[in-house]
């Protein structure tokens, strides 16, 4: 067997074994990169939600985390509450646009369920639900329909009690 024949056989082996192996490695690396990107988006959104929670702590007089009926608010408090709700809706919209898809992989569904849980939690609050139509003006229409559906479901649940 000549050296040229050995090189030719080695070339075929690289083509038959090496190329598919390289493709598999490439696809695997792409999936890992996609997962890292999804995690980075999720972590950035969670950081934003934590900052939002800190904002709530800075305004205890608004009773935003109070369970049950909050005491009446004066005009200044109502305006601050509206601004805080507007920030929250913007954050929810960003999460919807960046995370939600009609068809999601189980990993993506897990990430989305936590955001939908936050939306449901806030939509249980009557003062949030009643201001929601105002807050949704100019927002992404798909997001507006989604959170409005959640708000309607939570209103029904609250009435059923």
C-alpha positions as CSV (number, residue, x, y, z in Angstrom):
1,X,0.0,0.0,0.0
2,X,1.5,3.3,-1.1
3,X,1.6,6.5,1.0
4,X,-0.8,8.1,-1.4
5,X,-3.3,5.3,-0.9
6,X,-3.0,5.7,2.9
7,X,-3.6,9.4,2.6
8,X,-6.7,8.8,0.4
9,X,-8.1,6.3,2.9
10,X,-7.4,8.7,5.8
11,X,-9.2,11.5,3.8
12,X,-12.2,9.3,3.4
13,X,-12.3,8.4,7.1
14,X,-12.1,12.1,8.0
15,X,-14.9,12.8,5.7
16,X,-17.1,9.9,6.8
17,X,-16.4,10.2,10.6
18,X,-14.9,13.6,11.2
19,X,-17.4,15.8,9.3
20,X,-20.5,14.4,10.9
21,X,-18.8,14.5,14.3
22,X,-17.9,18.2,13.7
23,X,-21.5,19.0,12.7
24,X,-22.8,17.3,15.9
25,X,-20.4,19.3,18.1
26,X,-21.3,22.5,16.3
27,X,-25.1,21.9,16.8
28,X,-24.5,21.0,20.5
29,X,-22.4,24.2,21.0
30,X,-25.1,26.3,19.3
31,X,-27.8,24.9,21.6
32,X,-25.6,25.6,24.7
33,X,-25.0,29.2,23.4
34,X,-28.8,29.6,23.0
35,X,-29.4,28.3,26.5
36,X,-26.9,30.7,27.9
37,X,-28.5,33.6,26.0
38,X,-32.0,32.6,27.3
39,X,-30.5,32.4,30.9
40,X,-28.9,35.8,30.5
41,X,-32.2,37.4,29.3
42,X,-34.0,35.8,32.2
43,X,-31.5,36.9,34.8
44,X,-31.5,40.5,33.4
45,X,-35.3,40.5,33.7
46,X,-35.2,39.1,37.2
47,X,-32.7,41.8,38.1
48,X,-35.2,44.3,36.8
49,X,-38.0,42.8,38.9
50,X,-35.8,42.9,42.0
51,X,-35.2,46.6,41.3
52,X,-38.9,47.0,41.0
53,X,-39.5,45.3,44.3
54,X,-37.0,47.7,45.9
55,X,-39.0,50.6,44.4
56,X,-42.0,49.3,46.1
57,X,-40.1,49.2,49.4
58,X,-39.3,52.9,48.9
59,X,-43.0,53.7,48.9
60,X,-44.6,51.8,51.8
61,X,-47.4,54.4,52.0
62,X,-48.8,53.1,48.8
63,X,-49.6,49.6,50.4
64,X,-48.6,47.9,47.1
65,X,-47.9,44.5,48.8
66,X,-50.8,44.7,51.2
67,X,-53.2,41.8,51.1
68,X,-56.8,42.9,51.3
69,X,-58.3,46.3,50.8
70,X,-55.7,49.1,51.0
71,X,-56.6,52.4,52.7
72,X,-57.7,55.3,50.4
73,X,-54.8,57.1,48.8
74,X,-54.4,60.9,48.3
75,X,-53.8,62.4,44.8
76,X,-50.0,62.3,45.2
77,X,-50.1,58.6,46.3
78,X,-52.4,57.7,43.4
79,X,-50.1,59.3,40.9
80,X,-47.0,57.5,42.3
81,X,-48.9,54.2,42.3
82,X,-49.9,54.8,38.7
83,X,-46.3,55.5,37.8
84,X,-45.1,52.3,39.6
85,X,-47.8,50.3,37.9
86,X,-46.7,51.7,34.5
87,X,-43.1,50.6,35.3
88,X,-44.4,47.1,36.2
89,X,-46.4,46.8,33.0
90,X,-43.4,47.9,30.9
91,X,-41.4,45.2,32.7
92,X,-44.1,42.6,32.0
93,X,-44.2,43.6,28.4
94,X,-40.4,43.3,28.0
95,X,-40.6,39.8,29.6
96,X,-43.4,38.9,27.2
97,X,-41.6,40.0,24.1
98,X,-38.3,38.4,25.1
99,X,-39.4,35.2,26.7
100,X,-42.9,34.3,25.5
101,X,-43.6,32.2,22.3
102,X,-46.6,30.3,21.1
103,X,-44.6,27.1,21.1
104,X,-42.0,26.8,23.8
105,X,-39.5,24.1,24.8
106,X,-40.0,22.9,28.4
107,X,-37.0,24.9,29.6
108,X,-38.5,28.1,28.1
109,X,-41.9,27.2,29.6
110,X,-40.3,27.1,33.0
111,X,-38.8,30.6,32.5
112,X,-42.1,31.9,31.2
113,X,-44.3,30.4,34.0
114,X,-42.5,32.5,36.6
115,X,-43.3,35.7,34.7
116,X,-46.9,34.6,34.2
117,X,-47.0,33.9,37.9
118,X,-45.9,37.5,38.6
119,X,-48.5,38.8,36.2
120,X,-51.3,36.7,37.9
121,X,-50.2,37.9,41.3
122,X,-50.5,41.6,40.3
123,X,-53.7,41.0,38.4
124,X,-55.3,39.7,41.5
125,X,-55.1,43.2,42.9
126,X,-58.2,45.1,42.0
127,X,-56.4,48.5,41.8
128,X,-54.0,47.1,39.3
129,X,-56.7,45.4,37.2
130,X,-58.8,48.6,37.1
131,X,-55.9,50.7,35.9
132,X,-54.6,48.1,33.4
133,X,-56.6,49.4,30.4
134,X,-55.0,52.8,30.8
135,X,-51.6,51.3,31.3
136,X,-51.9,49.1,28.2
137,X,-52.5,52.1,25.8
138,X,-49.7,52.0,23.2
139,X,-48.3,48.7,24.4
140,X,-47.7,45.6,22.2
141,X,-51.1,44.4,21.1
142,X,-50.3,40.7,21.7
143,X,-49.0,41.4,25.2
144,X,-52.0,43.6,25.9
145,X,-54.4,40.7,25.0
146,X,-52.3,38.2,27.0
147,X,-52.3,40.2,30.2
148,X,-55.9,41.3,29.8
149,X,-56.9,37.7,29.5
150,X,-54.9,37.0,32.7
151,X,-56.6,39.9,34.5
152,X,-60.0,38.7,33.4
153,X,-59.3,35.2,34.7
154,X,-58.0,36.5,38.0
155,X,-61.1,38.7,38.4
156,X,-63.4,35.7,37.9
157,X,-61.3,33.7,40.4
158,X,-61.6,36.5,42.9
159,X,-65.4,36.7,42.5
160,X,-65.7,32.9,42.8
161,X,-63.7,33.2,45.9
